[in-house]
Amino acid sequence: MVEVFKTNVKKKKQARLIVLLLERQFPGLRANFDLEDCDRILRVQGEGICCKSIEGEMNVFGYACEHFPG
């Protein structure tokens, strides 16, 4: 399962740190960013992804994050 989120992350350094934090917070999930996309896409892959939890963690980190329903 892959879930896609629109974010306001702009820098690769920020994205790398967020990926590390998300993967630590949610073991078993893999995350990556597409900062070239106009929506600064965050993709999260794994089983049992709770989109609200991902959005909440991103907000705690200080970033906007909105799930793209599939």
PDB file of N, CA, C, O and CB in Angstrom:
ATOM      1  N   MET A   1       0.843  -1.168   0.000  1.00  0.00           N
ATOM      2  CA  MET A   1       0.000   0.000   0.000  1.00  0.00           C
ATOM      3  C   MET A   1       0.900   1.246   0.000  1.00  0.00           C
ATOM      4  O   MET A   1       1.900   1.307   0.715  1.00  0.00           O
ATOM      5  CB  MET A   1      -0.966  -0.010   1.225  1.00  0.00           C
ATOM      6  N   VAL A   2       0.525   2.216  -0.804  1.00  0.00           N
ATOM      7  CA  VAL A   2       1.245   3.488  -0.854  1.00  0.00           C
ATOM      8  C   VAL A   2       0.243   4.610  -0.656  1.00  0.00           C
ATOM      9  O   VAL A   2      -0.794   4.656  -1.317  1.00  0.00           O
ATOM     10  CB  VAL A   2       2.016   3.658  -2.202  1.00  0.00           C
ATOM     11  N   GLU A   3       0.559   5.509   0.255  1.00  0.00           N
ATOM     12  CA  GLU A   3      -0.263   6.701   0.472  1.00  0.00           C
ATOM     13  C   GLU A   3       0.547   7.920   0.052  1.00  0.00           C
ATOM     14  O   GLU A   3       1.762   7.965   0.242  1.00  0.00           O
ATOM     15  CB  GLU A   3      -0.721   6.817   1.969  1.00  0.00           C
ATOM     16  N   VAL A   4      -0.138   8.909  -0.519  1.00  0.00           N
ATOM     17  CA  VAL A   4       0.511  10.101  -1.064  1.00  0.00           C
ATOM     18  C   VAL A   4      -0.013  11.330  -0.329  1.00  0.00           C
ATOM     19  O   VAL A   4      -1.211  11.465  -0.077  1.00  0.00           O
ATOM     20  CB  VAL A   4       0.263  10.224  -2.599  1.00  0.00           C
ATOM     21  N   PHE A   5       0.918  12.225   0.008  1.00  0.00           N
ATOM     22  CA  PHE A   5       0.583  13.430   0.760  1.00  0.00           C
ATOM     23  C   PHE A   5       1.186  14.652   0.079  1.00  0.00           C
ATOM     24  O   PHE A   5       2.299  14.598  -0.446  1.00  0.00           O
ATOM     25  CB  PHE A   5       1.081  13.322   2.217  1.00  0.00           C
ATOM     26  N   LYS A   6       0.440  15.755   0.093  1.00  0.00           N
ATOM     27  CA  LYS A   6       0.936  17.057  -0.356  1.00  0.00           C
ATOM     28  C   LYS A   6       1.558  17.732   0.867  1.00  0.00           C
ATOM     29  O   LYS A   6       0.958  17.744   1.942  1.00  0.00           O
ATOM     30  CB  LYS A   6      -0.224  17.948  -0.996  1.00  0.00           C
ATOM     31  N   THR A   7       2.768  18.296   0.705  1.00  0.00           N
ATOM     32  CA  THR A   7       3.444  18.953   1.832  1.00  0.00           C
ATOM     33  C   THR A   7       3.981  20.323   1.413  1.00  0.00           C
ATOM     34  O   THR A   7       3.861  20.733   0.258  1.00  0.00           O
ATOM     35  CB  THR A   7       4.598  18.067   2.364  1.00  0.00           C
ATOM     36  N   ASN A   8       4.567  21.005   2.370  1.00  0.00           N
ATOM     37  CA  ASN A   8       5.249  22.268   2.073  1.00  0.00           C
ATOM     38  C   ASN A   8       6.751  22.172   2.355  1.00  0.00           C
ATOM     39  O   ASN A   8       7.408  23.190   2.576  1.00  0.00           O
ATOM     40  CB  ASN A   8       4.633  23.410   2.896  1.00  0.00           C
ATOM     41  N   VAL A   9       7.292  20.960   2.348  1.00  0.00           N
ATOM     42  CA  VAL A   9       8.727  20.747   2.546  1.00  0.00           C
ATOM     43  C   VAL A   9       9.449  21.232   1.290  1.00  0.00           C
ATOM     44  O   VAL A   9       9.061  20.884   0.175  1.00  0.00           O
ATOM     45  CB  VAL A   9       9.052  19.231   2.843  1.00  0.00           C
ATOM     46  N   LYS A  10      10.495  22.031   1.470  1.00  0.00           N
ATOM     47  CA  LYS A  10      11.158  22.633   0.313  1.00  0.00           C
ATOM     48  C   LYS A  10      12.585  22.161   0.095  1.00  0.00           C
ATOM     49  O   LYS A  10      13.060  22.154  -1.040  1.00  0.00           O
ATOM     50  CB  LYS A  10      11.158  24.108   0.457  1.00  0.00           C
ATOM     51  N   LYS A  11      13.274  21.768   1.148  1.00  0.00           N
ATOM     52  CA  LYS A  11      14.700  21.465   1.034  1.00  0.00           C
ATOM     53  C   LYS A  11      14.976  19.984   1.222  1.00  0.00           C
ATOM     54  O   LYS A  11      14.320  19.306   2.012  1.00  0.00           O
ATOM     55  CB  LYS A  11      15.492  22.268   2.050  1.00  0.00           C
ATOM     56  N   LYS A  12      15.970  19.493   0.470  1.00  0.00           N
ATOM     57  CA  LYS A  12      16.349  18.080   0.563  1.00  0.00           C
ATOM     58  C   LYS A  12      16.801  17.707   1.959  1.00  0.00           C
ATOM     59  O   LYS A  12      16.515  16.606   2.429  1.00  0.00           O
ATOM     60  CB  LYS A  12      17.449  17.762  -0.429  1.00  0.00           C
ATOM     61  N   LYS A  13      17.502  18.609   2.629  1.00  0.00           N
ATOM     62  CA  LYS A  13      17.969  18.336   3.992  1.00  0.00           C
ATOM     63  C   LYS A  13      16.784  18.129   4.928  1.00  0.00           C
ATOM     64  O   LYS A  13      16.800  17.220   5.758  1.00  0.00           O
ATOM     65  CB  LYS A  13      18.860  19.489   4.504  1.00  0.00           C
ATOM     66  N   GLN A  14      15.762  18.964   4.801  1.00  0.00           N
ATOM     67  CA  GLN A  14      14.547  18.818   5.613  1.00  0.00           C
ATOM     68  C   GLN A  14      13.883  17.467   5.305  1.00  0.00           C
ATOM     69  O   GLN A  14      13.469  16.746   6.214  1.00  0.00           O
ATOM     70  CB  GLN A  14      13.550  19.998   5.341  1.00  0.00           C
ATOM     71  N   ALA A  15      13.791  17.141   4.023  1.00  0.00           N
ATOM     72  CA  ALA A  15      13.135  15.899   3.609  1.00  0.00           C
ATOM     73  C   ALA A  15      13.857  14.683   4.181  1.00  0.00           C
ATOM     74  O   ALA A  15      13.212  13.755   4.668  1.00  0.00           O
ATOM     75  CB  ALA A  15      13.079  15.806   2.079  1.00  0.00           C
ATOM     76  N   ARG A  16      15.189  14.680   4.126  1.00  0.00           N
ATOM     77  CA  ARG A  16      15.960  13.540   4.664  1.00  0.00           C
ATOM     78  C   ARG A  16      15.695  13.364   6.161  1.00  0.00           C
ATOM     79  O   ARG A  16      15.502  12.242   6.628  1.00  0.00           O
ATOM     80  CB  ARG A  16      17.480  13.745   4.416  1.00  0.00           C
ATOM     81  N   LEU A  17      15.684  14.460   6.905  1.00  0.00           N
ATOM     82  CA  LEU A  17      15.432  14.385   8.343  1.00  0.00           C
ATOM     83  C   LEU A  17      14.014  13.870   8.626  1.00  0.00           C
ATOM     84  O   LEU A  17      13.817  13.033   9.506  1.00  0.00           O
ATOM     85  CB  LEU A  17      15.637  15.766   8.992  1.00  0.00           C
ATOM     86  N   ILE A  18      13.045  14.369   7.885  1.00  0.00           N
ATOM     87  CA  ILE A  18      11.658  13.938   8.079  1.00  0.00           C
ATOM     88  C   ILE A  18      11.518  12.445   7.793  1.00  0.00           C
ATOM     89  O   ILE A  18      10.844  11.734   8.538  1.00  0.00           O
ATOM     90  CB  ILE A  18      10.704  14.747   7.172  1.00  0.00           C
ATOM     91  N   VAL A  19      12.149  11.964   6.721  1.00  0.00           N
ATOM     92  CA  VAL A  19      12.087  10.532   6.403  1.00  0.00           C
ATOM     93  C   VAL A  19      12.644   9.714   7.563  1.00  0.00           C
ATOM     94  O   VAL A  19      12.043   8.720   7.970  1.00  0.00           O
ATOM     95  CB  VAL A  19      12.869  10.222   5.100  1.00  0.00           C
ATOM     96  N   LEU A  20      13.785  10.126   8.092  1.00  0.00           N
ATOM     97  CA  LEU A  20      14.367   9.403   9.232  1.00  0.00           C
ATOM     98  C   LEU A  20      13.416   9.397  10.428  1.00  0.00           C
ATOM     99  O   LEU A  20      13.219   8.359  11.061  1.00  0.00           O
ATOM    100  CB  LEU A  20      15.710  10.034   9.636  1.00  0.00           C
ATOM    101  N   LEU A  21      12.834  10.542  10.735  1.00  0.00           N
ATOM    102  CA  LEU A  21      11.933  10.640  11.884  1.00  0.00           C
ATOM    103  C   LEU A  21      10.666   9.816  11.679  1.00  0.00           C
ATOM    104  O   LEU A  21      10.221   9.125  12.596  1.00  0.00           O
ATOM    105  CB  LEU A  21      11.565  12.097  12.142  1.00  0.00           C
ATOM    106  N   LEU A  22      10.082   9.883  10.480  1.00  0.00           N
ATOM    107  CA  LEU A  22       8.869   9.103  10.215  1.00  0.00           C
ATOM    108  C   LEU A  22       9.139   7.611  10.269  1.00  0.00           C
ATOM    109  O   LEU A  22       8.349   6.850  10.827  1.00  0.00           O
ATOM    110  CB  LEU A  22       8.289   9.471   8.858  1.00  0.00           C
ATOM    111  N   GLU A  23      10.266   7.190   9.682  1.00  0.00           N
ATOM    112  CA  GLU A  23      10.570   5.758   9.684  1.00  0.00           C
ATOM    113  C   GLU A  23      10.902   5.255  11.083  1.00  0.00           C
ATOM    114  O   GLU A  23      10.695   4.079  11.383  1.00  0.00           O
ATOM    115  CB  GLU A  23      11.731   5.464   8.741  1.00  0.00           C
ATOM    116  N   ARG A  24      11.408   6.123  11.930  1.00  0.00           N
ATOM    117  CA  ARG A  24      11.658   5.749  13.326  1.00  0.00           C
ATOM    118  C   ARG A  24      10.343   5.694  14.102  1.00  0.00           C
ATOM    119  O   ARG A  24      10.134   4.796  14.919  1.00  0.00           O
ATOM    120  CB  ARG A  24      12.637   6.748  13.993  1.00  0.00           C
ATOM    121  N   GLN A  25       9.460   6.656  13.845  1.00  0.00           N
ATOM    122  CA  GLN A  25       8.172   6.732  14.545  1.00  0.00           C
ATOM    123  C   GLN A  25       7.225   5.611  14.111  1.00  0.00           C
ATOM    124  O   GLN A  25       6.428   5.117  14.909  1.00  0.00           O
ATOM    125  CB  GLN A  25       7.514   8.093  14.294  1.00  0.00           C
ATOM    126  N   PHE A  26       7.321   5.213  12.830  1.00  0.00           N
ATOM    127  CA  PHE A  26       6.426   4.195  12.275  1.00  0.00           C
ATOM    128  C   PHE A  26       7.257   3.056  11.680  1.00  0.00           C
ATOM    129  O   PHE A  26       7.423   2.986  10.462  1.00  0.00           O
ATOM    130  CB  PHE A  26       5.484   4.812  11.195  1.00  0.00           C
ATOM    131  N   PRO A  27       7.777   2.172  12.521  1.00  0.00           N
ATOM    132  CA  PRO A  27       8.601   1.056  12.029  1.00  0.00           C
ATOM    133  C   PRO A  27       7.834   0.231  10.997  1.00  0.00           C
ATOM    134  O   PRO A  27       6.637  -0.011  11.148  1.00  0.00           O
ATOM    135  CB  PRO A  27       9.050   0.153  13.202  1.00  0.00           C
ATOM    136  N   GLY A  28       8.526  -0.190   9.968  1.00  0.00           N
ATOM    137  CA  GLY A  28       7.897  -0.972   8.917  1.00  0.00           C
ATOM    138  C   GLY A  28       7.426  -0.149   7.741  1.00  0.00           C
ATOM    139  O   GLY A  28       7.112  -0.698   6.685  1.00  0.00           O
ATOM    140  N   LEU A  29       7.373   1.165   7.908  1.00  0.00           N
ATOM    141  CA  LEU A  29       6.983   2.037   6.803  1.00  0.00           C
ATOM    142  C   LEU A  29       8.226   2.610   6.137  1.00  0.00           C
ATOM    143  O   LEU A  29       9.254   2.816   6.783  1.00  0.00           O
ATOM    144  CB  LEU A  29       6.060   3.175   7.298  1.00  0.00           C
ATOM    145  N   ARG A  30       8.119   2.862   4.841  1.00  0.00           N
ATOM    146  CA  ARG A  30       9.190   3.510   4.079  1.00  0.00           C
ATOM    147  C   ARG A  30       8.621   4.803   3.525  1.00  0.00           C
ATOM    148  O   ARG A  30       7.490   4.835   3.040  1.00  0.00           O
ATOM    149  CB  ARG A  30       9.741   2.580   2.923  1.00  0.00           C
ATOM    150  N   ALA A  31       9.404   5.867   3.598  1.00  0.00           N
ATOM    151  CA  ALA A  31       8.939   7.178   3.136  1.00  0.00           C
ATOM    152  C   ALA A  31       9.954   7.780   2.181  1.00  0.00           C
ATOM    153  O   ALA A  31      11.152   7.509   2.274  1.00  0.00           O
ATOM    154  CB  ALA A  31       8.695   8.129   4.329  1.00  0.00           C
ATOM    155  N   ASN A  32       9.457   8.607   1.253  1.00  0.00           N
ATOM    156  CA  ASN A  32      10.335   9.375   0.383  1.00  0.00           C
ATOM    157  C   ASN A  32       9.592  10.606  -0.123  1.00  0.00           C
ATOM    158  O   ASN A  32       8.362  10.659  -0.112  1.00  0.00           O
ATOM    159  CB  ASN A  32      10.838   8.510  -0.799  1.00  0.00           C
ATOM    160  N   PHE A  33      10.360  11.584  -0.564  1.00  0.00           N
ATOM    161  CA  PHE A  33       9.801  12.835  -1.066  1.00  0.00           C
ATOM    162  C   PHE A  33      10.090  12.997  -2.547  1.00  0.00           C
ATOM    163  O   PHE A  33      11.100  12.509  -3.053  1.00  0.00           O
ATOM    164  CB  PHE A  33      10.361  14.025  -0.287  1.00  0.00           C
ATOM    165  N   ASP A  34       9.201  13.682  -3.229  1.00  0.00           N
ATOM    166  CA  ASP A  34       9.428  14.164  -4.586  1.00  0.00           C
ATOM    167  C   ASP A  34       9.306  15.686  -4.516  1.00  0.00           C
ATOM    168  O   ASP A  34       8.222  16.243  -4.691  1.00  0.00           O
ATOM    169  CB  ASP A  34       8.400  13.528  -5.632  1.00  0.00           C
ATOM    170  N   LEU A  35      10.430  16.343  -4.259  1.00  0.00           N
ATOM    171  CA  LEU A  35      10.421  17.796  -4.108  1.00  0.00           C
ATOM    172  C   LEU A  35      10.371  18.517  -5.446  1.00  0.00           C
ATOM    173  O   LEU A  35      10.167  19.731  -5.486  1.00  0.00           O
ATOM    174  CB  LEU A  35      11.639  18.243  -3.337  1.00  0.00           C
ATOM    175  N   GLU A  36      10.555  17.786  -6.542  1.00  0.00           N
ATOM    176  CA  GLU A  36      10.457  18.386  -7.873  1.00  0.00           C
ATOM    177  C   GLU A  36       8.994  18.609  -8.263  1.00  0.00           C
ATOM    178  O   GLU A  36       8.692  19.470  -9.089  1.00  0.00           O
ATOM    179  CB  GLU A  36      11.156  17.493  -8.916  1.00  0.00           C
ATOM    180  N   ASP A  37       8.096  17.835  -7.671  1.00  0.00           N
ATOM    181  CA  ASP A  37       6.669  17.983  -7.929  1.00  0.00           C
ATOM    182  C   ASP A  37       6.173  19.277  -7.287  1.00  0.00           C
ATOM    183  O   ASP A  37       6.645  19.657  -6.215  1.00  0.00           O
ATOM    184  CB  ASP A  37       5.876  16.759  -7.389  1.00  0.00           C
ATOM    185  N   CYS A  38       5.230  19.952  -7.932  1.00  0.00           N
ATOM    186  CA  CYS A  38       4.730  21.232  -7.398  1.00  0.00           C
ATOM    187  C   CYS A  38       4.051  21.056  -6.041  1.00  0.00           C
ATOM    188  O   CYS A  38       3.948  22.015  -5.277  1.00  0.00           O
ATOM    189  CB  CYS A  38       3.747  21.870  -8.385  1.00  0.00           C
ATOM    190  N   ASP A  39       3.589  19.848  -5.734  1.00  0.00           N
ATOM    191  CA  ASP A  39       2.925  19.584  -4.449  1.00  0.00           C
ATOM    192  C   ASP A  39       3.869  19.034  -3.392  1.00  0.00           C
ATOM    193  O   ASP A  39       3.426  18.658  -2.306  1.00  0.00           O
ATOM    194  CB  ASP A  39       1.788  18.616  -4.649  1.00  0.00           C
ATOM    195  N   ARG A  40       5.184  18.979  -3.695  1.00  0.00           N
ATOM    196  CA  ARG A  40       6.191  18.509  -2.728  1.00  0.00           C
ATOM    197  C   ARG A  40       5.736  17.195  -2.084  1.00  0.00           C
ATOM    198  O   ARG A  40       5.565  17.106  -0.868  1.00  0.00           O
ATOM    199  CB  ARG A  40       6.446  19.586  -1.632  1.00  0.00           C
ATOM    200  N   ILE A  41       5.550  16.201  -2.917  1.00  0.00           N
ATOM    201  CA  ILE A  41       4.913  14.933  -2.556  1.00  0.00           C
ATOM    202  C   ILE A  41       5.734  14.120  -1.545  1.00  0.00           C
ATOM    203  O   ILE A  41       6.947  13.957  -1.679  1.00  0.00           O
ATOM    204  CB  ILE A  41       4.682  14.105  -3.806  1.00  0.00           C
ATOM    205  N   LEU A  42       5.030  13.625  -0.542  1.00  0.00           N
ATOM    206  CA  LEU A  42       5.556  12.629   0.393  1.00  0.00           C
ATOM    207  C   LEU A  42       4.824  11.331   0.097  1.00  0.00           C
ATOM    208  O   LEU A  42       3.595  11.284   0.124  1.00  0.00           O
ATOM    209  CB  LEU A  42       5.371  13.072   1.905  1.00  0.00           C
ATOM    210  N   ARG A  43       5.586  10.274  -0.186  1.00  0.00           N
ATOM    211  CA  ARG A  43       5.003   8.949  -0.380  1.00  0.00           C
ATOM    212  C   ARG A  43       5.393   8.068   0.797  1.00  0.00           C
ATOM    213  O   ARG A  43       6.555   8.017   1.200  1.00  0.00           O
ATOM    214  CB  ARG A  43       5.469   8.317  -1.727  1.00  0.00           C
ATOM    215  N   VAL A  44       4.404   7.380   1.334  1.00  0.00           N
ATOM    216  CA  VAL A  44       4.640   6.461   2.449  1.00  0.00           C
ATOM    217  C   VAL A  44       4.146   5.088   2.017  1.00  0.00           C
ATOM    218  O   VAL A  44       3.006   4.933   1.580  1.00  0.00           O
ATOM    219  CB  VAL A  44       3.917   6.944   3.768  1.00  0.00           C
ATOM    220  N   GLN A  45       5.017   4.095   2.144  1.00  0.00           N
ATOM    221  CA  GLN A  45       4.707   2.742   1.710  1.00  0.00           C
ATOM    222  C   GLN A  45       4.772   1.799   2.896  1.00  0.00           C
ATOM    223  O   GLN A  45       5.671   1.893   3.731  1.00  0.00           O
ATOM    224  CB  GLN A  45       5.670   2.287   0.600  1.00  0.00           C
ATOM    225  N   GLY A  46       3.800   0.878   2.963  1.00  0.00           N
ATOM    226  CA  GLY A  46       3.784  -0.116   4.017  1.00  0.00           C
ATOM    227  C   GLY A  46       2.375  -0.605   4.272  1.00  0.00           C
ATOM    228  O   GLY A  46       1.430  -0.203   3.593  1.00  0.00           O
ATOM    229  N   GLU A  47       2.245  -1.461   5.240  1.00  0.00           N
ATOM    230  CA  GLU A  47       0.940  -2.009   5.611  1.00  0.00           C
ATOM    231  C   GLU A  47       0.379  -1.254   6.811  1.00  0.00           C
ATOM    232  O   GLU A  47       1.116  -0.889   7.728  1.00  0.00           O
ATOM    233  CB  GLU A  47       1.048  -3.521   5.928  1.00  0.00           C
ATOM    234  N   GLY A  48      -0.917  -1.025   6.796  1.00  0.00           N
ATOM    235  CA  GLY A  48      -1.579  -0.406   7.942  1.00  0.00           C
ATOM    236  C   GLY A  48      -1.210   1.051   8.172  1.00  0.00           C
ATOM    237  O   GLY A  48      -1.051   1.475   9.317  1.00  0.00           O
ATOM    238  N   ILE A  49      -1.072   1.818   7.104  1.00  0.00           N
ATOM    239  CA  ILE A  49      -0.717   3.233   7.226  1.00  0.00           C
ATOM    240  C   ILE A  49      -1.915   4.015   7.744  1.00  0.00           C
ATOM    241  O   ILE A  49      -3.008   3.934   7.183  1.00  0.00           O
ATOM    242  CB  ILE A  49      -0.238   3.807   5.866  1.00  0.00           C
ATOM    243  N   CYS A  50      -1.707   4.765   8.806  1.00  0.00           N
ATOM    244  CA  CYS A  50      -2.741   5.653   9.334  1.00  0.00           C
ATOM    245  C   CYS A  50      -2.431   7.065   8.834  1.00  0.00           C
ATOM    246  O   CYS A  50      -1.523   7.727   9.335  1.00  0.00           O
ATOM    247  CB  CYS A  50      -2.803   5.600  10.915  1.00  0.00           C
ATOM    248  N   CYS A  51      -3.195   7.511   7.847  1.00  0.00           N
ATOM    249  CA  CYS A  51      -2.924   8.802   7.207  1.00  0.00           C
ATOM    250  C   CYS A  51      -3.020   9.959   8.199  1.00  0.00           C
ATOM    251  O   CYS A  51      -2.229  10.900   8.133  1.00  0.00           O
ATOM    252  CB  CYS A  51      -3.897   9.031   6.051  1.00  0.00           C
ATOM    253  N   LYS A  52      -3.967   9.894   9.101  1.00  0.00           N
ATOM    254  CA  LYS A  52      -4.111  10.963  10.104  1.00  0.00           C
ATOM    255  C   LYS A  52      -2.878  11.038  10.997  1.00  0.00           C
ATOM    256  O   LYS A  52      -2.468  12.127  11.398  1.00  0.00           O
ATOM    257  CB  LYS A  52      -5.374  10.734  10.967  1.00  0.00           C
ATOM    258  N   SER A  53      -2.284   9.890  11.311  1.00  0.00           N
ATOM    259  CA  SER A  53      -1.074   9.882  12.145  1.00  0.00           C
ATOM    260  C   SER A  53       0.109  10.493  11.400  1.00  0.00           C
ATOM    261  O   SER A  53       0.903  11.226  11.989  1.00  0.00           O
ATOM    262  CB  SER A  53      -0.734   8.447  12.585  1.00  0.00           C
ATOM    263  N   ILE A  54       0.229  10.194  10.109  1.00  0.00           N
ATOM    264  CA  ILE A  54       1.305  10.781   9.304  1.00  0.00           C
ATOM    265  C   ILE A  54       1.118  12.297   9.236  1.00  0.00           C
ATOM    266  O   ILE A  54       2.068  13.054   9.439  1.00  0.00           O
ATOM    267  CB  ILE A  54       1.328  10.165   7.869  1.00  0.00           C
ATOM    268  N   GLU A  55      -0.103  12.734   8.951  1.00  0.00           N
ATOM    269  CA  GLU A  55      -0.397  14.175   8.904  1.00  0.00           C
ATOM    270  C   GLU A  55      -0.088  14.832  10.248  1.00  0.00           C
ATOM    271  O   GLU A  55       0.492  15.917  10.294  1.00  0.00           O
ATOM    272  CB  GLU A  55      -1.879  14.417   8.523  1.00  0.00           C
ATOM    273  N   GLY A  56      -0.473  14.178  11.330  1.00  0.00           N
ATOM    274  CA  GLY A  56      -0.231  14.716  12.666  1.00  0.00           C
ATOM    275  C   GLY A  56       1.247  14.860  12.980  1.00  0.00           C
ATOM    276  O   GLY A  56       1.676  15.878  13.522  1.00  0.00           O
ATOM    277  N   GLU A  57       2.023  13.844  12.641  1.00  0.00           N
ATOM    278  CA  GLU A  57       3.468  13.914  12.882  1.00  0.00           C
ATOM    279  C   GLU A  57       4.103  15.022  12.056  1.00  0.00           C
ATOM    280  O   GLU A  57       4.962  15.754  12.549  1.00  0.00           O
ATOM    281  CB  GLU A  57       4.134  12.569  12.557  1.00  0.00           C
ATOM    282  N   MET A  58       3.688  15.148  10.812  1.00  0.00           N
ATOM    283  CA  MET A  58       4.226  16.218   9.973  1.00  0.00           C
ATOM    284  C   MET A  58       3.895  17.584  10.573  1.00  0.00           C
ATOM    285  O   MET A  58       4.726  18.493  10.550  1.00  0.00           O
ATOM    286  CB  MET A  58       3.669  16.115   8.536  1.00  0.00           C
ATOM    287  N   ASN A  59       2.694  17.728  11.105  1.00  0.00           N
ATOM    288  CA  ASN A  59       2.312  18.983  11.759  1.00  0.00           C
ATOM    289  C   ASN A  59       3.160  19.240  12.995  1.00  0.00           C
ATOM    290  O   ASN A  59       3.555  20.378  13.248  1.00  0.00           O
ATOM    291  CB  ASN A  59       0.830  18.957  12.141  1.00  0.00           C
ATOM    292  N   VAL A  60       3.446  18.196  13.770  1.00  0.00           N
ATOM    293  CA  VAL A  60       4.309  18.320  14.948  1.00  0.00           C
ATOM    294  C   VAL A  60       5.701  18.786  14.522  1.00  0.00           C
ATOM    295  O   VAL A  60       6.334  19.581  15.216  1.00  0.00           O
ATOM    296  CB  VAL A  60       4.397  16.970  15.713  1.00  0.00           C
ATOM    297  N   PHE A  61       6.176  18.286  13.373  1.00  0.00           N
ATOM    298  CA  PHE A  61       7.485  18.696  12.858  1.00  0.00           C
ATOM    299  C   PHE A  61       7.458  20.121  12.315  1.00  0.00           C
ATOM    300  O   PHE A  61       8.507  20.688  12.008  1.00  0.00           O
ATOM    301  CB  PHE A  61       7.946  17.735  11.765  1.00  0.00           C
ATOM    302  N   GLY A  62       6.255  20.708  12.194  1.00  0.00           N
ATOM    303  CA  GLY A  62       6.129  22.094  11.726  1.00  0.00           C
ATOM    304  C   GLY A  62       5.840  22.236  10.242  1.00  0.00           C
ATOM    305  O   GLY A  62       6.071  23.302   9.671  1.00  0.00           O
ATOM    306  N   TYR A  63       5.335  21.176   9.602  1.00  0.00           N
ATOM    307  CA  TYR A  63       5.068  21.211   8.166  1.00  0.00           C
ATOM    308  C   TYR A  63       3.601  20.929   7.887  1.00  0.00           C
ATOM    309  O   TYR A  63       2.933  20.205   8.626  1.00  0.00           O
ATOM    310  CB  TYR A  63       5.951  20.199   7.427  1.00  0.00           C
ATOM    311  N   ALA A  64       3.118  21.520   6.799  1.00  0.00           N
ATOM    312  CA  ALA A  64       1.774  21.212   6.322  1.00  0.00           C
ATOM    313  C   ALA A  64       1.804  19.862   5.624  1.00  0.00           C
ATOM    314  O   ALA A  64       2.794  19.508   4.983  1.00  0.00           O
ATOM    315  CB  ALA A  64       1.244  22.321   5.366  1.00  0.00           C
ATOM    316  N   CYS A  65       0.724  19.117   5.750  1.00  0.00           N
ATOM    317  CA  CYS A  65       0.655  17.785   5.138  1.00  0.00           C
ATOM    318  C   CYS A  65      -0.803  17.436   4.940  1.00  0.00           C
ATOM    319  O   CYS A  65      -1.601  17.465   5.877  1.00  0.00           O
ATOM    320  CB  CYS A  65       1.375  16.706   6.016  1.00  0.00           C
ATOM    321  N   GLU A  66      -1.143  17.100   3.691  1.00  0.00           N
ATOM    322  CA  GLU A  66      -2.533  16.768   3.357  1.00  0.00           C
ATOM    323  C   GLU A  66      -2.564  15.491   2.525  1.00  0.00           C
ATOM    324  O   GLU A  66      -1.902  15.397   1.491  1.00  0.00           O
ATOM    325  CB  GLU A  66      -3.219  17.938   2.588  1.00  0.00           C
ATOM    326  N   HIS A  67      -3.328  14.520   2.978  1.00  0.00           N
ATOM    327  CA  HIS A  67      -3.450  13.239   2.281  1.00  0.00           C
ATOM    328  C   HIS A  67      -4.188  13.436   0.961  1.00  0.00           C
ATOM    329  O   HIS A  67      -5.205  14.128   0.905  1.00  0.00           O
ATOM    330  CB  HIS A  67      -4.186  12.200   3.163  1.00  0.00           C
ATOM    331  N   PHE A  68      -3.662  12.817  -0.108  1.00  0.00           N
ATOM    332  CA  PHE A  68      -4.355  12.766  -1.395  1.00  0.00           C
ATOM    333  C   PHE A  68      -5.139  11.462  -1.416  1.00  0.00           C
ATOM    334  O   PHE A  68      -4.534  10.398  -1.548  1.00  0.00           O
ATOM    335  CB  PHE A  68      -3.348  12.863  -2.618  1.00  0.00           C
ATOM    336  N   PRO A  69      -6.446  11.503  -1.293  1.00  0.00           N
ATOM    337  CA  PRO A  69      -7.212  10.253  -1.312  1.00  0.00           C
ATOM    338  C   PRO A  69      -7.031   9.537  -2.642  1.00  0.00           C
ATOM    339  O   PRO A  69      -6.994  10.163  -3.701  1.00  0.00           O
ATOM    340  CB  PRO A  69      -8.705  10.526  -1.055  1.00  0.00           C
ATOM    341  N   GLY A  70      -6.921   8.225  -2.570  1.00  0.00           N
ATOM    342  CA  GLY A  70      -6.683   7.439  -3.779  1.00  0.00           C
ATOM    343  C   GLY A  70      -7.849   6.788  -4.301  1.00  0.00           C
ATOM    344  O   GLY A  70      -7.768   6.098  -5.317  1.00  0.00           O
TER     345      GLY A  70
END
